[in-house]
C-alpha cells in the first residue's frame, strides 16, 4: 500500500509542482506519439509503393532476360553473368525524427556493368543490366524503409506506455495526494481554529 505524504504546506506545493510537470510531460509525449504515428503511416505507404515498384521491375527484368536469351542464347548470357562484378557496398546514414534514428541508405560508386566484348549484341545485355540495377536500387530502398518502420514501431510503443503511465497512474496519483493533503490541512486549520476559539473563551472567563 502506498504511503500517504505528510499533510504539510511544503508537500502540497511540491505535489502541485509535480502535477504541472507531469501534465507538461504528458502533452509533449502525446505530441511526439502523434508525430511518430504520422511518420509511420507515411513510411508504410512509401514502403508499399516501393514493394509494388520492385515487383514490377522484377517482372520486367525477367522478361528482358527471356528476350535476350532468345537473341543470344543462354550460354552467352551465362558467360556475361560470370563477369558481372559483385554489387557495390551500401552507404548508411541516419536522419532524426523526434529522437528516433531512421536509417538512410544508398549504393556506393557506379552501377554494376558488364563486359560487352563477350558478345556482339550488347544492347540486350545492357537492357538486362539496367533492369536489374533498378531492382537492386528498389531492394536498398525497401530495406531502409523496413528498418525505419521497425524503429518507429518500437518508439511508438515506448512512447505510448509512457503516455498511459502519466495519464492513468502518475497524474491521478499526484492528484489524489494533492486532494488528501488539502483535506488534511483544512481539517488541521479547523481544529486549530476550534482550539483557539476554546482558548479565547477560557481567557474571557478567566478575566
PANU-964770 format. One line per field, with one value per residue: residue number from 1; x negated, y negated, z negated of N, C-alpha, C, O in turn; residue in three letters. Coordinates in steps of 0.05 Angstrom, whole numbers, always signed. Each point is the difference from the previous one (the first is absolute). Layout:
# residues N
n	NUM_...
n.u	X_...
n.v	Y_...
n.w	Z_...
ca.u	X_...
ca.v	Y_...
ca.w	Z_...
c.u	X_...
c.v	Y_...
c.w	Z_...
o.u	X_...
o.v	Y_...
o.w	Z_...
res	ALA_...
This chain:
# residues 207
n	1_2_3_4_5_6_7_8_9_10_11_12_13_14_15_16_17_18_19_20_21_22_23_24_25_26_27_28_29_30_31_32_33_34_35_36_37_38_39_40_41_42_43_44_45_46_47_48_49_50_51_52_53_54_55_56_57_58_59_60_61_62_63_64_65_66_67_68_69_70_71_72_73_74_75_76_77_78_79_80_81_82_83_84_85_86_87_88_89_90_91_92_93_94_95_96_97_98_99_100_101_102_103_104_105_106_107_108_109_110_111_112_113_114_115_116_117_118_119_120_121_122_123_124_125_126_127_128_129_130_131_132_133_134_135_136_137_138_139_140_141_142_143_144_145_146_147_148_149_150_151_152_153_154_155_156_157_158_159_160_161_162_163_164_165_166_167_168_169_170_171_172_173_174_175_176_177_178_179_180_181_182_183_184_185_186_187_188_189_190_191_192_193_194_195_196_197_198_199_200_201_202_203_204_205_206_207
n.u	-17_+26_-45_+27_+13_-43_+29_-28_-8_-28_+16_+18_-26_-16_+29_+7_-32_+6_+28_-14_-24_+22_+18_-28_-11_+31_+0_-30_+7_+26_-19_-21_+25_+16_-29_-3_+32_-1_-28_+18_+30_-19_-17_+32_+13_-26_+8_+36_-4_-18_+29_+28_-17_-2_+38_+12_-18_+16_+38_-2_-8_+34_+27_-13_+9_+41_+12_-12_+28_+35_-9_+2_+43_+19_-6_+22_+42_+1_-3_+38_+29_-14_+19_+37_-6_-34_+36_+8_-40_+12_+13_-26_+44_-12_+39_-6_+13_+1_-37_+29_-24_+9_+7_-43_+27_-44_+19_-25_-11_-35_+25_+28_-42_+16_-13_+0_-36_+20_+20_+16_+20_-27_+14_-9_-42_-7_+15_-26_-33_+12_+7_-35_-13_+23_-11_-37_+2_+17_-30_-28_+17_+2_-38_-11_+19_-18_-38_+4_+10_-35_-29_+14_-7_-42_-14_+12_-21_-39_+0_+5_-37_-30_+7_-8_-44_-14_+6_-26_-39_-28_+12_+12_-36_-16_+21_-12_-38_+1_+17_-27_-31_+14_+6_-36_-13_+23_-13_-36_+6_+17_-28_-25_+21_+3_-36_-7_+23_-17_-33_+12_+16_-30_-16_+25_-1_-34_+10
n.v	+24_-18_-4_+2_-26_-12_+6_+4_-36_+9_+23_-28_-24_+20_+4_-36_-3_+24_-18_-34_+10_+13_-33_-20_+19_-7_-40_-5_+17_-28_-37_+6_+3_-38_-23_+14_-14_-42_-7_+8_-29_-35_+5_-5_-42_-25_+8_-20_-44_-8_+5_-34_-35_+5_-5_-42_-19_+11_-20_-42_-3_+11_-36_-30_+13_-6_-41_-14_+13_-27_-37_-2_+1_+40_+24_-12_+16_+42_+4_-8_+33_+31_-18_+24_-44_+9_+21_-35_-15_+17_-34_+8_-6_-39_+19_-44_+38_-45_-15_-7_+33_-37_+44_-11_+4_+10_+3_+35_-43_+16_-18_+29_+16_-8_+42_-43_-6_-2_-40_+27_+36_-34_-3_+35_+1_-24_+20_+31_-10_-12_+33_+23_-23_+5_+37_-1_-21_+25_+27_-18_-6_+36_+10_-28_+10_+33_-10_-21_+27_+22_-21_-2_+36_+9_-23_+18_+37_-7_-14_+34_+26_-18_+6_+40_+7_-19_+20_+36_-16_-6_-3_+39_+21_-13_+17_+42_+5_-8_+33_+34_-6_+2_+40_+22_-11_+20_+42_+6_-7_+35_+33_-7_+7_+43_+18_-11_+24_+41_+2_-4_+38_+30_-7_+14_+45_+14_-9
n.w	+0_+32_+0_-36_+34_-6_-34_+35_-27_-34_-35_-30_-29_-36_-34_-26_-32_-38_-30_-25_-37_-37_-24_-29_-40_-32_-21_-33_-41_-24_-18_-39_-37_-17_-26_-42_-28_-16_-35_-41_-18_-21_-42_-32_-10_-28_-44_-17_-11_-41_-34_-10_-25_-45_-23_-9_-36_-40_-12_-17_-44_-28_-7_-32_-42_-15_-13_-42_-32_-3_-25_-45_-13_-4_+37_+38_+3_+16_+45_+23_+4_+30_+37_-10_+7_-28_-19_+27_-14_-40_+26_-35_+4_-19_-7_-7_-20_-4_+22_+34_-18_+25_+0_+3_+36_-1_+40_-14_+1_+24_+33_-21_+1_+41_-4_+11_-23_-40_-4_+31_-17_+15_+42_+27_+18_+37_+36_+18_+28_+42_+30_+17_+36_+38_+24_+25_+39_+33_+20_+30_+41_+27_+22_+34_+40_+25_+21_+40_+34_+18_+27_+43_+25_+15_+37_+39_+15_+21_+43_+30_+7_+29_+44_+19_+12_+39_+41_+8_+14_+35_+43_+21_+17_+40_+37_+12_+24_+45_+26_+12_+32_+43_+18_+15_+42_+34_+11_+27_+45_+22_+15_+37_+40_+14_+22_+43_+30_+11_+32_+43_+19_+16_+42_+34_+8_+26_+43
ca.u	+17_-16_+0_+10_-20_+6_+17_-13_+1_-22_+7_+22_-12_-17_+18_+12_-21_-3_+23_-5_-21_+10_+19_-16_-12_+21_+6_-23_-1_+23_-6_-20_+14_+15_-19_-12_+21_+2_-24_+2_+19_-12_-20_+13_+11_-22_-11_+18_-5_-26_+4_+14_-20_-20_+13_+2_-27_-9_+15_-11_-28_+0_+8_-24_-18_+12_-4_-29_-7_+10_-18_-28_-2_-5_-29_-13_+9_-13_-28_+2_+7_-24_-19_+12_-12_+18_+13_-16_+9_+21_-7_+21_+1_+24_+14_+12_+28_+9_-18_-4_-20_+11_-23_+0_-19_-3_-22_-25_-15_+15_+17_-14_+0_-9_-19_+15_-17_+4_+19_+3_+25_-3_+25_+16_-12_+3_+28_+0_-16_+15_+24_-7_-10_+24_+10_-18_+7_+26_-4_-13_+20_+18_-14_-2_+27_+8_-15_+12_+26_-5_-8_+23_+19_-11_+2_+29_+9_-13_+13_+28_-1_-6_+24_+20_-9_+6_+29_+16_-13_-15_+16_+21_-12_-7_+25_+11_-16_+6_+26_-3_-15_+18_+22_-12_-7_+25_+7_-18_+7_+25_-7_-14_+19_+17_-17_-4_+25_+4_-19_+10_+22_-11_-13_+21_+11_-20_-1
ca.v	-24_-24_-16_-27_-21_-16_-23_-25_-19_+5_+23_-7_-15_+19_+18_-15_-4_+25_+2_-18_+12_+24_-8_-11_+23_+14_-15_+3_+28_+5_-11_+17_+24_-7_-5_+26_+16_-12_+7_+29_+4_-10_+19_+25_-5_+0_+27_+15_-8_+10_+28_+3_-7_+22_+22_-7_+0_+28_+12_-11_+10_+27_+0_-8_+23_+19_-12_+1_+28_+7_-11_+7_+27_+2_+4_-26_-15_+10_-10_-28_+0_+6_-23_-23_-4_+0_-25_-18_-2_-20_-20_-4_-24_-1_-25_+0_-7_+0_+16_+27_+0_+15_+5_-7_+18_-4_+16_-14_+2_+4_+24_+23_+1_+25_-2_+4_+13_+29_+7_-21_-15_-12_-14_+18_+2_-25_+0_+17_-14_-23_+10_+10_-22_-12_+18_-3_-26_+4_+16_-17_-19_+14_+8_-23_-7_+21_-4_-23_+8_+16_-18_-17_+17_+2_-26_-6_+16_-10_-26_+5_+9_-23_-17_+14_-1_-27_-6_+18_+7_-21_-24_+5_+4_-27_-14_+12_-10_-29_-2_+10_-20_-24_+7_+2_-27_-13_+11_-12_-28_-1_+8_-22_-21_+8_-1_-28_-11_+10_-15_-28_+1_+5_-25_-19_+7_-5_-29
ca.w	+0_+2_-24_+5_-7_-23_+7_-5_+22_+19_+16_+18_+22_+15_+15_+21_+20_+15_+18_+23_+16_+12_+21_+22_+13_+14_+25_+19_+9_+17_+26_+11_+9_+24_+22_+7_+14_+27_+15_+5_+22_+24_+8_+8_+27_+18_+2_+17_+28_+7_+5_+26_+21_+2_+14_+28_+11_+2_+22_+25_+2_+9_+28_+15_+1_+19_+26_+7_+4_+27_+20_-2_-11_-29_-5_+1_-23_-24_+1_-8_-29_-15_+0_-14_-26_-23_-6_-17_-28_-5_-19_-20_-16_-16_-4_-26_-1_-27_-16_+11_+21_+23_+19_+28_+14_+29_+11_+3_+25_+25_+2_+12_+29_+11_+22_+25_+20_+0_+21_+20_-4_-27_-7_-16_-26_-14_-9_-24_-20_-10_-14_-26_-16_-11_-20_-23_-12_-14_-24_-19_-9_-17_-24_-19_-10_-18_-24_-12_-11_-25_-21_-8_-15_-27_-14_-4_-23_-24_-6_-9_-27_-17_+0_-17_-28_-11_+1_-16_-26_-14_-4_-19_-26_-10_-6_-25_-22_-4_-12_-28_-16_-3_-19_-26_-9_-8_-26_-20_-4_-15_-28_-12_-4_-23_-24_-7_-9_-27_-18_-4_-19_-27_-8_-5_-25_-20_-4
c.u	-18_+3_+9_-20_+9_+16_-12_+3_-21_+6_+22_-12_-16_+17_+13_-21_-4_+23_-4_-21_+9_+19_-15_-14_+19_+6_-22_-1_+24_-5_-21_+12_+15_-18_-12_+20_+3_-23_+1_+19_-11_-21_+12_+12_-22_-12_+18_-4_-27_+1_+14_-19_-20_+12_+2_-27_-10_+15_-11_-28_-1_+10_-23_-19_+10_-4_-29_-9_+8_-20_-28_-5_-9_-30_-14_+8_-14_-29_+0_+5_-25_-19_+12_-13_+21_+13_-17_+13_+21_-9_+24_-3_+27_+13_+17_+29_+10_-17_-5_-19_+10_-23_+6_-22_-2_-24_-24_-12_+19_+16_-17_+2_-11_-19_+14_-17_+4_+20_+4_+25_+1_+26_+17_-12_+3_+29_+2_-14_+16_+25_-7_-13_+23_+11_-17_+6_+26_-3_-13_+20_+20_-13_-2_+27_+9_-14_+11_+27_-3_-7_+23_+21_-9_+4_+29_+10_-12_+13_+28_+1_-4_+25_+22_-8_+6_+30_+16_-12_-11_+17_+23_-11_-7_+25_+12_-16_+6_+27_-1_-13_+18_+21_-11_-8_+25_+10_-17_+7_+26_-5_-14_+19_+17_-16_-4_+26_+6_-18_+10_+23_-10_-13_+20_+13_-19_-1_+25
c.v	-25_-17_-29_-21_-15_-24_-26_-19_+5_+24_-6_-16_+18_+18_-15_-6_+25_+5_-16_+12_+25_-6_-11_+22_+16_-13_+4_+28_+6_-11_+17_+25_-4_-4_+26_+17_-11_+8_+30_+5_-9_+19_+26_-2_+1_+28_+17_-7_+11_+30_+5_-6_+23_+24_-5_+1_+29_+14_-9_+11_+28_+2_-9_+23_+20_-10_+2_+29_+10_-9_+11_+28_+0_+2_-27_-17_+10_-10_-29_-1_+5_-24_-25_-3_+2_-27_-18_-3_-23_-19_-6_-27_+0_-28_+2_-9_+3_+18_+28_-1_+19_+3_-10_+16_-7_+17_-17_+3_+3_+25_+23_-1_+27_-5_+7_+14_+29_+9_-25_-17_-12_-13_+18_+3_-25_-3_+16_-14_-23_+8_+10_-20_-15_+17_-3_-27_+2_+16_-17_-20_+13_+7_-23_-7_+21_-3_-25_+6_+15_-19_-19_+15_+2_-26_-8_+15_-10_-26_+4_+10_-23_-18_+12_+0_-27_-5_+16_+6_-24_-25_+5_+3_-27_-15_+10_-10_-29_-3_+8_-21_-24_+6_+1_-28_-16_+10_-11_-29_-2_+7_-23_-24_+6_-2_-29_-13_+9_-14_-28_+0_+4_-25_-21_+5_-7_-30_-9
c.w	+0_-25_+7_-9_-25_+9_-8_+24_+21_+18_+20_+24_+18_+18_+23_+22_+17_+19_+25_+18_+15_+23_+24_+15_+16_+27_+21_+11_+18_+28_+14_+11_+26_+24_+9_+16_+29_+17_+7_+23_+27_+11_+10_+28_+21_+4_+18_+29_+10_+7_+27_+23_+4_+15_+30_+14_+4_+23_+27_+5_+11_+29_+18_+3_+21_+29_+9_+6_+28_+22_-1_-12_-30_-6_-1_-25_-25_-1_-10_-30_-17_-2_-13_-28_-22_-4_-18_-28_-2_-22_-18_-14_-16_+0_-26_+2_-28_-18_+9_+24_+23_+20_+28_+14_+29_+9_+5_+27_+24_-1_+13_+30_+9_+23_+26_+21_+2_+21_+18_-5_-28_-9_-18_-28_-16_-11_-26_-23_-12_-17_-28_-18_-13_-23_-26_-15_-15_-25_-22_-12_-19_-27_-20_-11_-21_-27_-15_-13_-26_-23_-9_-16_-29_-15_-5_-24_-26_-8_-10_-29_-20_-2_-18_-29_-12_-3_-21_-28_-14_-6_-20_-29_-13_-7_-26_-24_-6_-14_-30_-17_-5_-21_-29_-11_-9_-27_-22_-6_-17_-30_-14_-7_-25_-26_-9_-11_-29_-20_-6_-20_-28_-11_-8_-27_-23_-7_-16
o.u	-19_+22_-9_-14_+24_-7_+8_+5_+4_-5_+1_+8_+1_-7_+2_+7_-5_-4_+5_+2_-6_-1_+7_-1_-6_+2_+5_-3_-3_+7_+1_-7_-1_+6_-4_-7_+2_+3_-8_-6_+4_+0_-10_-2_+3_-8_-10_+0_-2_-13_-8_+1_-7_-13_-5_-3_-11_-13_-4_-7_-16_-9_-3_-12_-16_-8_-6_-16_-13_-3_-13_-22_-12_-9_-16_-16_-6_-10_-18_-12_-3_-17_-13_-2_+24_-12_-11_+24_+2_-10_+21_-22_+16_-14_+9_+6_+3_+11_-15_+4_-1_-12_+22_-21_+20_-18_+2_+1_+24_-5_-19_+20_-12_-2_+6_+11_-7_-1_-6_+0_+13_+4_+11_+15_+5_+4_+14_+10_+0_+6_+14_+1_-1_+9_+11_+2_+2_+13_+8_+0_+7_+13_+5_+2_+13_+13_+2_+6_+15_+11_+2_+11_+16_+7_+6_+14_+14_+5_+9_+17_+12_+6_+12_+18_+9_+9_+18_+14_+8_+1_+4_+12_+4_+0_+10_+11_+2_+3_+12_+9_+0_+6_+12_+3_-1_+10_+10_+0_+2_+11_+6_-2_+6_+11_+1_-1_+10_+8_-2_+2_+10_+2_-3_+6_+8_-6_+3
o.v	-2_-5_-12_+4_-1_-13_-13_+10_-2_-1_+10_+5_-2_+6_+11_-1_-1_+10_+9_+0_+4_+13_+5_+1_+10_+14_+4_+3_+16_+13_+4_+9_+16_+9_+4_+14_+16_+6_+8_+16_+13_+6_+13_+19_+11_+8_+17_+18_+9_+10_+18_+14_+6_+12_+17_+9_+6_+16_+15_+6_+7_+18_+11_+3_+11_+15_+8_+5_+16_+13_+6_+11_-19_-11_-5_-15_-16_-6_-8_-16_-12_-1_-21_+20_-4_-21_+10_+6_-16_+8_-6_-8_+19_-20_+22_-22_+22_+14_+15_-16_+24_-19_+1_+5_-8_+5_-24_+22_-6_+19_-5_-8_+14_-22_+23_+8_+13_+22_-22_-24_+11_-4_-9_+1_+1_-11_-8_-1_-4_-12_-7_+2_-8_-10_+0_+0_-11_-6_+2_-5_-11_-2_+4_-8_-8_+3_+0_-11_-4_+2_-6_-11_-3_+1_-12_-11_-1_-4_-14_-9_-1_-10_-14_-4_-2_-11_-10_+10_-7_-8_-17_-8_-5_-15_-16_-6_-8_-17_-12_-6_-11_-17_-9_-6_-16_-16_-8_-8_-18_-12_-6_-12_-18_-9_-7_-16_-15_-7_-9_-18_-13_-7_-15_-19_-9_-7_-24
o.w	-15_-10_+20_-20_-7_+20_-19_+22_+24_+24_+22_+23_+24_+23_+22_+24_+24_+22_+22_+25_+23_+21_+23_+25_+21_+21_+23_+24_+19_+20_+24_+22_+18_+22_+24_+19_+19_+24_+22_+18_+20_+24_+18_+16_+22_+22_+15_+17_+23_+18_+15_+21_+23_+17_+16_+22_+21_+15_+18_+23_+18_+15_+22_+21_+15_+17_+23_+17_+12_+20_+20_+2_-10_-20_-18_-11_-18_-22_-15_-14_-21_-18_+0_-14_+4_+7_-20_-4_+18_-21_+9_-7_+3_+4_-7_+10_-10_-18_-12_+18_-3_+8_+10_-12_+12_-15_+9_+11_-2_-16_+15_+12_-16_+11_+5_+20_+19_+10_-8_+6_-18_-24_-20_-20_-25_-21_-19_-22_-25_-20_-20_-24_-23_-21_-22_-24_-22_-20_-23_-24_-21_-21_-24_-23_-20_-21_-25_-21_-19_-22_-23_-19_-19_-24_-21_-17_-21_-24_-18_-15_-21_-22_-16_-18_-24_-20_-12_-17_-22_-23_-18_-19_-24_-21_-16_-21_-24_-18_-17_-22_-22_-17_-18_-24_-19_-16_-21_-23_-17_-18_-23_-21_-16_-20_-24_-18_-16_-23_-22_-17_-19_-24_-19_-15_-21_-23_-6
res	UNK_UNK_UNK_UNK_UNK_UNK_UNK_UNK_UNK_UNK_UNK_UNK_UNK_UNK_UNK_UNK_UNK_UNK_UNK_UNK_UNK_UNK_UNK_UNK_UNK_UNK_UNK_UNK_UNK_UNK_UNK_UNK_UNK_UNK_UNK_UNK_UNK_UNK_UNK_UNK_UNK_UNK_UNK_UNK_UNK_UNK_UNK_UNK_UNK_UNK_UNK_UNK_UNK_UNK_UNK_UNK_UNK_UNK_UNK_UNK_UNK_UNK_UNK_UNK_UNK_UNK_UNK_UNK_UNK_UNK_UNK_UNK_UNK_UNK_UNK_UNK_UNK_UNK_UNK_UNK_UNK_UNK_UNK_UNK_UNK_UNK_UNK_UNK_UNK_UNK_UNK_UNK_UNK_UNK_UNK_UNK_UNK_UNK_UNK_UNK_UNK_UNK_UNK_UNK_UNK_UNK_UNK_UNK_UNK_UNK_UNK_UNK_UNK_UNK_UNK_UNK_UNK_UNK_UNK_UNK_UNK_UNK_UNK_UNK_UNK_UNK_UNK_UNK_UNK_UNK_UNK_UNK_UNK_UNK_UNK_UNK_UNK_UNK_UNK_UNK_UNK_UNK_UNK_UNK_UNK_UNK_UNK_UNK_UNK_UNK_UNK_UNK_UNK_UNK_UNK_UNK_UNK_UNK_UNK_UNK_UNK_UNK_UNK_UNK_UNK_UNK_UNK_UNK_UNK_UNK_UNK_UNK_UNK_UNK_UNK_UNK_UNK_UNK_UNK_UNK_UNK_UNK_UNK_UNK_UNK_UNK_UNK_UNK_UNK_UNK_UNK_UNK_UNK_UNK_UNK_UNK_UNK_UNK_UNK_UNK_UNK_UNK_UNK_UNK_UNK_UNK_UNK
